[in-house]
Amino acid sequence: MSDETNLEPKPAGLDGDPVEFAVMTEIGIISQLADNLFQSHLPNGMTVAQFSVLNHLLRLDVQQTISELASAMQVSQPTMSSTVRKLEDKGLVELVHEAEDRRIRRVAVTDVGAQLRNDAVAALAPMAEILRQNMPPSIWNDILPQLNQIRVFLDDLRG
């Protein structure tokens, strides 16, 4: 068996694989690495999934039902219910009844939740500085619009 620590990084995919597959494999690997790194900087007891719900609602400036959140995050409704319950127990979100139909409850981020999200992003400053020192800003600025385009396209494919 070879010692993997001495190997040069391998490209995503195998020779002959479609470039689209290689790109999606790279994105998947980057996602795993980023999630693990990000998890190590989150406040105690907060998971990447919980942060993602806060970030999603704040980024879109919306309140959503658990079903809508589950669809957006591509998880089951019971999984999202559990995530929202944990956020609610921490006072980071609240369930708000719709005025027109009180049976419908939407998840709303509290002021404490918004502050915790911002604190988590601020806690990433040392990591962001390391990234800036090792990869020029042009790389980040150039790739962001392309990644956004891929995300929007894939999201549209979901129907």
C-alpha positions in Angstrom: 0.0 0.0 0.0 1.3 3.4 -0.9 1.9 6.3 1.6 -0.8 8.8 0.5 0.8 11.7 2.4 3.7 11.7 -0.2 1.4 11.7 -3.3 0.8 14.8 -5.4 -2.8 16.0 -5.4 -4.8 14.1 -8.0 -7.3 15.8 -10.2 -11.0 15.0 -9.7 -12.1 12.1 -11.8 -10.2 9.8 -14.1 -8.7 10.4 -17.5 -11.6 10.5 -20.0 -14.2 11.6 -17.5 -16.4 14.5 -18.7 -15.1 17.8 -17.4 -18.5 18.6 -15.9 -18.1 15.5 -13.7 -14.6 16.6 -12.6 -15.8 20.0 -11.7 -18.7 18.6 -9.7 -16.3 16.2 -7.9 -14.0 19.1 -7.0 -17.0 21.1 -5.7 -18.1 18.2 -3.6 -14.6 17.7 -2.1 -14.3 21.4 -1.5 -17.7 21.4 0.2 -16.6 18.6 2.6 -13.3 20.3 3.4 -15.0 23.7 3.9 -17.8 22.3 6.1 -15.2 20.5 8.4 -13.1 23.7 8.6 -16.2 25.9 9.2 -17.5 23.5 11.8 -14.4 24.0 13.8 -15.0 27.7 14.0 -18.7 27.7 14.9 -19.9 28.5 18.4 -20.1 25.5 20.7 -23.1 23.3 20.0 -23.9 24.8 16.6 -23.7 22.6 13.6 -23.1 23.5 10.0 -26.8 22.5 9.3 -28.0 24.9 11.9 -25.8 27.7 10.6 -27.0 27.0 7.1 -30.6 27.5 8.1 -29.9 30.8 9.8 -27.7 31.9 6.8 -30.4 30.8 4.3 -33.2 32.8 5.9 -31.1 35.9 6.5 -29.5 35.8 3.0 -32.9 35.6 1.4 -34.5 37.9 4.0 -37.5 35.5 4.3 -39.4 33.4 6.8 -40.2 29.9 5.5 -42.1 26.9 6.6 -40.2 23.8 7.7 -41.3 22.1 4.5 -39.9 25.0 2.4 -36.7 24.9 4.4 -36.4 21.1 3.9 -36.8 21.5 0.2 -34.3 24.4 0.0 -31.7 22.4 2.0 -32.6 19.1 0.3 -33.2 17.2 3.5 -36.2 15.4 4.8 -38.9 17.2 6.7 -38.2 15.3 9.9 -34.6 16.2 9.7 -35.4 19.9 9.2 -38.0 19.8 12.0 -35.2 18.5 14.3 -32.8 21.2 13.2 -35.4 24.0 13.6 -36.4 22.6 17.1 -32.7 22.8 18.2 -32.4 26.3 16.9 -35.7 27.3 18.6 -34.4 25.7 21.9 -31.4 28.0 21.6 -33.5 31.1 21.0 -32.1 31.5 17.5 -35.3 31.2 15.6 -39.0 31.4 16.4 -42.1 29.9 14.8 -44.5 32.6 13.7 -48.1 31.9 12.8 -49.3 33.3 9.5 -52.0 35.9 9.9 -54.2 34.5 7.1 -54.0 30.8 8.2 -52.8 30.3 11.8 -52.2 26.6 11.0 -49.2 27.7 9.0 -46.0 28.5 10.9 -43.0 30.1 9.5 -39.4 30.0 10.8 -38.1 33.4 11.6 -34.6 34.3 12.8 -34.5 36.1 16.1 -32.1 39.0 16.8 -30.0 36.6 18.8 -29.9 34.2 15.8 -28.8 37.0 13.4 -26.1 38.1 15.8 -24.8 34.5 16.3 -24.7 34.1 12.5 -22.7 37.3 12.2 -20.4 36.2 15.1 -19.8 32.9 13.4 -18.8 34.7 10.1 -16.5 37.0 12.1 -14.9 34.0 13.8 -13.8 32.9 10.3 -11.5 36.0 9.9 -8.3 34.1 10.8 -9.1 31.4 8.2 -10.1 34.0 5.6 -6.7 35.8 6.2 -4.9 32.5 5.6 -6.8 32.0 2.4 -6.0 35.6 1.3 -2.3 35.1 2.0 -2.1 31.9 0.0 -4.5 32.6 -2.9 -4.8 36.0 -4.6 -8.1 37.9 -4.3 -8.4 37.6 -8.1 -9.0 33.9 -7.8 -11.9 34.4 -5.4 -13.3 37.3 -7.4 -13.1 35.4 -10.7 -14.6 32.2 -9.4 -17.5 33.5 -7.4 -19.7 34.6 -10.4 -19.0 31.2 -12.1 -19.9 29.2 -9.0 -23.1 31.3 -8.6 -24.1 30.5 -12.1 -23.6 26.8 -11.5 -25.6 26.9 -8.3 -28.5 28.8 -9.9 -28.5 26.4 -12.8 -28.5 23.3 -10.6 -31.2 24.8 -8.3 -33.4 25.4 -11.4 -32.9 21.8 -12.5 -34.6 20.7 -9.2 -37.9 22.0 -10.6 
